[in-house]
């Protein structure tokens, strides 16, 4: 339960978190509570009994040794570490009826395989695996358009959710094959996600790796993601949200590797806004998108003070997208200004520095709404090589050492509302 911070973002909170827990806490081996770990028996009650017993002792470690533990949803508690030894797999029950319906994220949903609600000092650690057994859910999802996305019917469970929690650590484990989003801090504060893998087939629907949602003071370090949707998606409020929605703030993302997936995203569900985000030393290979900041008139807010630095991309379809037209990148026709509402996106103060992309289909786009142009995008030492170039419209973009190579058309296309100063 004692954590070492690589950043000062959460230092004071970390000290408050670790000091009361420095004394030895008990270990509750789930086998002592009846777990079989045979890959056949459902061990839900044994695992939950171990969690509850540790909580009654003031907290401790719930231990899963090597084996396969089939389980329905379990609920972590304050001062609990769920530790999975190497060779241990917590495998989601294949029976859909084992997953209770619930209101989650203010929408009709289904309980996640592992969750914590209003908990403090909660961790998931070890070298083991949490597997959502998502294939049957994906098959169901493919029968419906937009199945399981917030605001639609036919929800699916997520894999790991921290709901209104404080002081959270996820370290070492592999998360994979979630029915839907895989790791979601929701209205949660002080989070460290370090040295984890998040995996799902490239064609698995909505299997985002890590989705901080209206959460703050987050460190994501050495994340390896190879999934079917966003590798990271920072969110803060659904489309058409009536509000109120809290922002996501103070997020540091470092030394990550992304393979399949839709890239490093801010949005699209960003009705509460997002500020103070820093992403550095990120490696992309074969992702659909690289850097992506996205919203639309029905799901936006203030998105600002974002820095992307020291990033390389290879064979990424769209290298750099900052667009207020999600799910599209460009408007289908000349846009007409619309009235500004609480959900109008406002993107500003975004820096992209030391970024290279080779083998891209498109260098990307920086395109705002006519009623809410994107302000103060700064590009420094940005080299993009793609089949098609970079489009800029309703945006103010400046910078130096910017080189865009396109095999088709112009390297940089300026459309209405573009204010560009690059050299």
JOKAFEN-V430498 format. One record per residue. N is the residue number from 1. RES is the residue in one letter. PSI is psi in degrees with one decimal (999 if undefined). D_LAST is the distance of its C-alpha to the last C-alpha in whole Angstrom. Layout:
n:N res:RES psi:PSI d_last:D_LAST
n:N res:RES psi:PSI d_last:D_LAST
This chain:
n:1 res:X psi:-11.5 d_last:50
n:2 res:X psi:130.4 d_last:48
n:3 res:X psi:144.6 d_last:45
n:4 res:X psi:127.2 d_last:42
n:5 res:X psi:138.2 d_last:39
n:6 res:X psi:4.7 d_last:35
n:7 res:X psi:158.4 d_last:34
n:8 res:X psi:-1.9 d_last:35
n:9 res:X psi:-45.3 d_last:34
n:10 res:X psi:21.1 d_last:38
n:11 res:X psi:-47.6 d_last:40
n:12 res:X psi:-39.7 d_last:42
n:13 res:X psi:-36.8 d_last:43
n:14 res:X psi:-40.7 d_last:43
n:15 res:X psi:-40.3 d_last:46
n:16 res:X psi:-33.7 d_last:48
n:17 res:X psi:-46.2 d_last:48
n:18 res:X psi:-31.1 d_last:49
n:19 res:X psi:-46.2 d_last:51
n:20 res:X psi:-14.1 d_last:54
n:21 res:X psi:11.8 d_last:54
n:22 res:X psi:-23.2 d_last:54
n:23 res:X psi:160.4 d_last:58
n:24 res:X psi:134.8 d_last:59
n:25 res:X psi:155.2 d_last:59
n:26 res:X psi:157.7 d_last:61
n:27 res:X psi:128.4 d_last:60
n:28 res:X psi:99.6 d_last:62
n:29 res:X psi:125.2 d_last:62
n:30 res:X psi:-21.4 d_last:62
n:31 res:X psi:-30.0 d_last:65
n:32 res:X psi:-14.2 d_last:67
n:33 res:X psi:12.3 d_last:67
n:34 res:X psi:5.5 d_last:67
n:35 res:X psi:141.2 d_last:64
n:36 res:X psi:-33.7 d_last:65
n:37 res:X psi:38.5 d_last:62
n:38 res:X psi:2.9 d_last:63
n:39 res:X psi:5.9 d_last:61
n:40 res:X psi:-48.8 d_last:63
n:41 res:X psi:141.0 d_last:65
n:42 res:X psi:119.8 d_last:63
n:43 res:X psi:17.2 d_last:62
n:44 res:X psi:-52.0 d_last:61
n:45 res:X psi:-36.4 d_last:64
n:46 res:X psi:-43.4 d_last:64
n:47 res:X psi:-44.6 d_last:60
n:48 res:X psi:-35.9 d_last:60
n:49 res:X psi:-38.8 d_last:63
n:50 res:X psi:-40.5 d_last:62
n:51 res:X psi:-47.4 d_last:59
n:52 res:X psi:-37.8 d_last:62
n:53 res:X psi:-42.5 d_last:64
n:54 res:X psi:-39.4 d_last:61
n:55 res:X psi:-40.5 d_last:60
n:56 res:X psi:-22.4 d_last:64
n:57 res:X psi:6.9 d_last:63
n:58 res:X psi:4.0 d_last:61
n:59 res:X psi:168.4 d_last:58
n:60 res:X psi:-164.3 d_last:57
n:61 res:X psi:125.7 d_last:56
n:62 res:X psi:116.7 d_last:57
n:63 res:X psi:127.7 d_last:57
n:64 res:X psi:109.2 d_last:57
n:65 res:X psi:179.7 d_last:58
n:66 res:X psi:139.4 d_last:57
n:67 res:X psi:174.2 d_last:58
n:68 res:X psi:117.8 d_last:57
n:69 res:X psi:105.3 d_last:58
n:70 res:X psi:133.7 d_last:58
n:71 res:X psi:144.4 d_last:58
n:72 res:X psi:-179.3 d_last:57
n:73 res:X psi:140.5 d_last:55
n:74 res:X psi:155.4 d_last:55
n:75 res:X psi:117.3 d_last:55
n:76 res:X psi:158.7 d_last:53
n:77 res:X psi:174.2 d_last:55
n:78 res:X psi:144.7 d_last:54
n:79 res:X psi:28.1 d_last:54
n:80 res:X psi:134.3 d_last:54
n:81 res:X psi:121.9 d_last:52
n:82 res:X psi:112.7 d_last:52
n:83 res:X psi:125.1 d_last:52
n:84 res:X psi:112.5 d_last:52
n:85 res:X psi:162.4 d_last:53
n:86 res:X psi:132.2 d_last:52
n:87 res:X psi:-5.4 d_last:54
n:88 res:X psi:132.9 d_last:54
n:89 res:X psi:122.5 d_last:53
n:90 res:X psi:109.8 d_last:53
n:91 res:X psi:125.4 d_last:54
n:92 res:X psi:139.4 d_last:53
n:93 res:X psi:139.6 d_last:57
n:94 res:X psi:-9.6 d_last:57
n:95 res:X psi:111.5 d_last:59
n:96 res:X psi:-28.2 d_last:57
n:97 res:X psi:-15.2 d_last:60
n:98 res:X psi:-8.2 d_last:59
n:99 res:X psi:104.9 d_last:56
n:100 res:X psi:144.2 d_last:57
n:101 res:X psi:145.1 d_last:55
n:102 res:X psi:162.8 d_last:54
n:103 res:X psi:119.4 d_last:51
n:104 res:X psi:131.0 d_last:48
n:105 res:X psi:35.7 d_last:45
n:106 res:X psi:23.6 d_last:47
n:107 res:X psi:156.0 d_last:47
n:108 res:X psi:130.0 d_last:50
n:109 res:X psi:-166.3 d_last:50
n:110 res:X psi:140.7 d_last:51
n:111 res:X psi:136.3 d_last:52
n:112 res:X psi:160.0 d_last:50
n:113 res:X psi:-44.8 d_last:51
n:114 res:X psi:127.5 d_last:50
n:115 res:X psi:161.8 d_last:50
n:116 res:X psi:137.8 d_last:50
n:117 res:X psi:125.2 d_last:51
n:118 res:X psi:39.4 d_last:51
n:119 res:X psi:153.6 d_last:51
n:120 res:X psi:140.9 d_last:50
n:121 res:X psi:68.3 d_last:49
n:122 res:X psi:138.0 d_last:49
n:123 res:X psi:152.4 d_last:48
n:124 res:X psi:120.1 d_last:47
n:125 res:X psi:172.6 d_last:47
n:126 res:X psi:-175.4 d_last:49
n:127 res:X psi:12.2 d_last:48
n:128 res:X psi:-168.0 d_last:50
n:129 res:X psi:137.9 d_last:48
n:130 res:X psi:116.7 d_last:49
n:131 res:X psi:121.7 d_last:49
n:132 res:X psi:-2.6 d_last:49
n:133 res:X psi:51.6 d_last:51
n:134 res:X psi:-7.3 d_last:48
n:135 res:X psi:-44.3 d_last:49
n:136 res:X psi:-32.2 d_last:52
n:137 res:X psi:-38.8 d_last:50
n:138 res:X psi:-39.5 d_last:47
n:139 res:X psi:-41.7 d_last:50
n:140 res:X psi:-40.5 d_last:51
n:141 res:X psi:-38.4 d_last:47
n:142 res:X psi:-12.5 d_last:47
n:143 res:X psi:-9.1 d_last:50
n:144 res:X psi:139.0 d_last:48
n:145 res:X psi:135.4 d_last:44
n:146 res:X psi:29.7 d_last:42
n:147 res:X psi:128.0 d_last:45
n:148 res:X psi:-7.6 d_last:45
n:149 res:X psi:148.4 d_last:42
n:150 res:X psi:134.3 d_last:42
n:151 res:X psi:-3.9 d_last:44
n:152 res:X psi:164.9 d_last:46
n:153 res:X psi:178.6 d_last:49
n:154 res:X psi:59.9 d_last:50
n:155 res:X psi:161.6 d_last:49
n:156 res:X psi:152.8 d_last:48
n:157 res:X psi:148.5 d_last:49
n:158 res:X psi:174.2 d_last:46
n:159 res:X psi:-56.7 d_last:46
n:160 res:X psi:124.7 d_last:46
n:161 res:X psi:129.7 d_last:45
n:162 res:X psi:110.8 d_last:45
n:163 res:X psi:112.3 d_last:46
n:164 res:X psi:51.1 d_last:46
n:165 res:X psi:166.8 d_last:46
n:166 res:X psi:140.9 d_last:45
n:167 res:X psi:80.2 d_last:45
n:168 res:X psi:138.5 d_last:44
n:169 res:X psi:129.9 d_last:43
n:170 res:X psi:116.3 d_last:43
n:171 res:X psi:132.0 d_last:43
n:172 res:X psi:-28.5 d_last:43
n:173 res:X psi:165.2 d_last:45
n:174 res:X psi:127.8 d_last:44
n:175 res:X psi:133.5 d_last:44
n:176 res:X psi:156.1 d_last:44
n:177 res:X psi:40.0 d_last:45
n:178 res:X psi:146.2 d_last:45
n:179 res:X psi:-30.6 d_last:46
n:180 res:X psi:-141.9 d_last:43
n:181 res:X psi:144.4 d_last:41
n:182 res:X psi:-47.9 d_last:41
n:183 res:X psi:115.8 d_last:41
n:184 res:X psi:107.5 d_last:40
n:185 res:X psi:120.9 d_last:40
n:186 res:X psi:119.4 d_last:41
n:187 res:X psi:49.6 d_last:42
n:188 res:X psi:145.9 d_last:42
n:189 res:X psi:138.1 d_last:41
n:190 res:X psi:87.4 d_last:40
n:191 res:X psi:133.9 d_last:39
n:192 res:X psi:123.7 d_last:39
n:193 res:X psi:111.8 d_last:38
n:194 res:X psi:135.7 d_last:38
n:195 res:X psi:49.4 d_last:38
n:196 res:X psi:158.4 d_last:39
n:197 res:X psi:141.3 d_last:39
n:198 res:X psi:121.6 d_last:39
n:199 res:X psi:146.5 d_last:40
n:200 res:X psi:154.5 d_last:41
n:201 res:X psi:150.4 d_last:41
n:202 res:X psi:-25.1 d_last:38
n:203 res:X psi:12.7 d_last:40
n:204 res:X psi:128.6 d_last:42
n:205 res:X psi:131.8 d_last:41
n:206 res:X psi:28.3 d_last:39
n:207 res:X psi:51.8 d_last:39
n:208 res:X psi:143.7 d_last:37
n:209 res:X psi:-62.7 d_last:37
n:210 res:X psi:124.3 d_last:36
n:211 res:X psi:85.1 d_last:36
n:212 res:X psi:126.7 d_last:36
n:213 res:X psi:111.4 d_last:37
n:214 res:X psi:45.0 d_last:37
n:215 res:X psi:156.9 d_last:37
n:216 res:X psi:161.5 d_last:36
n:217 res:X psi:67.3 d_last:35
n:218 res:X psi:136.3 d_last:35
n:219 res:X psi:121.9 d_last:34
n:220 res:X psi:110.9 d_last:33
n:221 res:X psi:131.2 d_last:33
n:222 res:X psi:54.9 d_last:34
n:223 res:X psi:128.7 d_last:34
n:224 res:X psi:115.9 d_last:35
n:225 res:X psi:131.4 d_last:35
n:226 res:X psi:93.0 d_last:36
n:227 res:X psi:-172.9 d_last:37
n:228 res:X psi:-0.3 d_last:37
n:229 res:X psi:-150.3 d_last:35
n:230 res:X psi:135.3 d_last:32
n:231 res:X psi:-41.4 d_last:32
n:232 res:X psi:136.2 d_last:31
n:233 res:X psi:112.4 d_last:31
n:234 res:X psi:121.4 d_last:31
n:235 res:X psi:165.2 d_last:34
n:236 res:X psi:13.2 d_last:35
n:237 res:X psi:138.0 d_last:37
n:238 res:X psi:169.5 d_last:38
n:239 res:X psi:141.8 d_last:38
n:240 res:X psi:29.5 d_last:40
n:241 res:X psi:134.2 d_last:41
n:242 res:X psi:-11.0 d_last:43
n:243 res:X psi:176.1 d_last:42
n:244 res:X psi:158.2 d_last:42
n:245 res:X psi:128.3 d_last:39
n:246 res:X psi:148.3 d_last:38
n:247 res:X psi:168.5 d_last:35
n:248 res:X psi:129.6 d_last:33
n:249 res:X psi:156.2 d_last:32
n:250 res:X psi:66.7 d_last:31
n:251 res:X psi:127.3 d_last:30
n:252 res:X psi:127.0 d_last:29
n:253 res:X psi:119.3 d_last:29
n:254 res:X psi:146.5 d_last:28
n:255 res:X psi:54.1 d_last:29
n:256 res:X psi:155.4 d_last:30
n:257 res:X psi:126.0 d_last:30
n:258 res:X psi:127.4 d_last:30
n:259 res:X psi:-115.7 d_last:32
n:260 res:X psi:151.5 d_last:33
n:261 res:X psi:180.0 d_last:32
n:262 res:X psi:10.6 d_last:30
n:263 res:X psi:-168.7 d_last:27
n:264 res:X psi:108.2 d_last:26
n:265 res:X psi:144.2 d_last:27
n:266 res:X psi:112.6 d_last:27
n:267 res:X psi:-171.1 d_last:30
n:268 res:X psi:-24.5 d_last:31
n:269 res:X psi:92.4 d_last:34
n:270 res:X psi:37.4 d_last:32
n:271 res:X psi:-17.6 d_last:35
n:272 res:X psi:-5.3 d_last:35
n:273 res:X psi:172.5 d_last:31
n:274 res:X psi:132.2 d_last:29
n:275 res:X psi:156.4 d_last:28
n:276 res:X psi:66.0 d_last:27
n:277 res:X psi:130.8 d_last:26
n:278 res:X psi:123.5 d_last:24
n:279 res:X psi:123.0 d_last:24
n:280 res:X psi:145.5 d_last:23
n:281 res:X psi:61.1 d_last:24
n:282 res:X psi:136.5 d_last:25
n:283 res:X psi:124.1 d_last:26
n:284 res:X psi:134.3 d_last:26
n:285 res:X psi:112.7 d_last:28
n:286 res:X psi:14.4 d_last:29
n:287 res:X psi:159.8 d_last:29
n:288 res:X psi:-40.9 d_last:28
n:289 res:X psi:157.1 d_last:25
n:290 res:X psi:-99.6 d_last:23
n:291 res:X psi:130.2 d_last:21
n:292 res:X psi:121.6 d_last:23
n:293 res:X psi:120.3 d_last:24
n:294 res:X psi:143.3 d_last:26
n:295 res:X psi:-173.3 d_last:29
n:296 res:X psi:179.1 d_last:30
n:297 res:X psi:-19.1 d_last:32
n:298 res:X psi:5.7 d_last:35
n:299 res:X psi:26.0 d_last:34
n:300 res:X psi:176.0 d_last:31
n:301 res:X psi:-160.1 d_last:31
n:302 res:X psi:119.8 d_last:28
n:303 res:X psi:111.7 d_last:26
n:304 res:X psi:165.4 d_last:24
n:305 res:X psi:63.0 d_last:23
n:306 res:X psi:135.3 d_last:22
n:307 res:X psi:125.7 d_last:20
n:308 res:X psi:124.5 d_last:19
n:309 res:X psi:143.7 d_last:19
n:310 res:X psi:63.0 d_last:19
n:311 res:X psi:135.6 d_last:20
n:312 res:X psi:143.2 d_last:21
n:313 res:X psi:136.8 d_last:22
n:314 res:X psi:124.8 d_last:24
n:315 res:X psi:39.2 d_last:26
n:316 res:X psi:132.1 d_last:25
n:317 res:X psi:-52.1 d_last:25
n:318 res:X psi:114.2 d_last:22
n:319 res:X psi:-50.9 d_last:20
n:320 res:X psi:114.8 d_last:18
n:321 res:X psi:119.8 d_last:20
n:322 res:X psi:99.9 d_last:20
n:323 res:X psi:140.2 d_last:23
n:324 res:X psi:29.8 d_last:25
n:325 res:X psi:25.7 d_last:27
n:326 res:X psi:139.7 d_last:29
n:327 res:X psi:-3.2 d_last:31
n:328 res:X psi:167.9 d_last:29
n:329 res:X psi:-44.5 d_last:25
n:330 res:X psi:151.8 d_last:25
n:331 res:X psi:149.9 d_last:27
n:332 res:X psi:-20.2 d_last:30
n:333 res:X psi:176.0 d_last:30
n:334 res:X psi:122.6 d_last:28
n:335 res:X psi:147.5 d_last:28
n:336 res:X psi:130.9 d_last:31
n:337 res:X psi:141.9 d_last:30
n:338 res:X psi:161.3 d_last:33
n:339 res:X psi:143.0 d_last:35
n:340 res:X psi:132.2 d_last:33
n:341 res:X psi:-179.7 d_last:36
n:342 res:X psi:-17.0 d_last:36
n:343 res:X psi:7.7 d_last:34
n:344 res:X psi:125.9 d_last:31
n:345 res:X psi:144.6 d_last:28
n:346 res:X psi:102.9 d_last:26
n:347 res:X psi:129.7 d_last:23
n:348 res:X psi:158.6 d_last:21
n:349 res:X psi:66.6 d_last:19
n:350 res:X psi:126.1 d_last:18
n:351 res:X psi:133.0 d_last:16
n:352 res:X psi:117.8 d_last:15
n:353 res:X psi:137.5 d_last:14
n:354 res:X psi:60.0 d_last:15
n:355 res:X psi:132.1 d_last:16
n:356 res:X psi:145.2 d_last:16
n:357 res:X psi:131.5 d_last:18
n:358 res:X psi:146.6 d_last:20
n:359 res:X psi:22.5 d_last:23
n:360 res:X psi:152.8 d_last:22
n:361 res:X psi:-41.6 d_last:23
n:362 res:X psi:137.1 d_last:21
n:363 res:X psi:-27.9 d_last:17
n:364 res:X psi:-155.8 d_last:18
n:365 res:X psi:147.1 d_last:18
n:366 res:X psi:98.2 d_last:17
n:367 res:X psi:116.7 d_last:20
n:368 res:X psi:177.5 d_last:22
n:369 res:X psi:148.6 d_last:25
n:370 res:X psi:-31.0 d_last:25
n:371 res:X psi:-8.9 d_last:28
n:372 res:X psi:69.7 d_last:26
n:373 res:X psi:152.7 d_last:22
n:374 res:X psi:132.7 d_last:20
n:375 res:X psi:138.4 d_last:18
n:376 res:X psi:60.3 d_last:16
n:377 res:X psi:125.7 d_last:14
n:378 res:X psi:124.7 d_last:12
n:379 res:X psi:128.4 d_last:10
n:380 res:X psi:127.9 d_last:10
n:381 res:X psi:57.0 d_last:10
n:382 res:X psi:118.5 d_last:11
n:383 res:X psi:113.0 d_last:12
n:384 res:X psi:126.7 d_last:14
n:385 res:X psi:120.5 d_last:17
n:386 res:X psi:168.2 d_last:19
n:387 res:X psi:-45.2 d_last:21
n:388 res:X psi:155.3 d_last:20
n:389 res:X psi:-161.4 d_last:16
n:390 res:X psi:130.0 d_last:15
n:391 res:X psi:133.7 d_last:16
n:392 res:X psi:129.6 d_last:15
n:393 res:X psi:143.1 d_last:18
n:394 res:X psi:53.4 d_last:19
n:395 res:X psi:145.8 d_last:17
n:396 res:X psi:117.1 d_last:14
n:397 res:X psi:129.2 d_last:11
n:398 res:X psi:168.4 d_last:8
n:399 res:X psi:-177.4 d_last:7
n:400 res:X psi:155.7 d_last:5
n:401 res:X psi:52.1 d_last:6
n:402 res:X psi:120.2 d_last:6
n:403 res:X psi:119.3 d_last:9
n:404 res:X psi:123.2 d_last:11
n:405 res:X psi:128.8 d_last:14
n:406 res:X psi:132.7 d_last:17
n:407 res:X psi:-16.0 d_last:20
n:408 res:X psi:130.0 d_last:21
n:409 res:X psi:-164.9 d_last:20
n:410 res:X psi:144.6 d_last:16
n:411 res:X psi:-44.3 d_last:13
n:412 res:X psi:125.0 d_last:12
n:413 res:X psi:121.0 d_last:15
n:414 res:X psi:126.3 d_last:15
n:415 res:X psi:-170.4 d_last:18
n:416 res:X psi:137.8 d_last:20
n:417 res:X psi:5.1 d_last:19
n:418 res:X psi:129.8 d_last:16
n:419 res:X psi:102.3 d_last:13
n:420 res:X psi:129.9 d_last:10
n:421 res:X psi:93.2 d_last:7
n:422 res:X psi:145.3 d_last:4
n:423 res:X psi:999 d_last:0
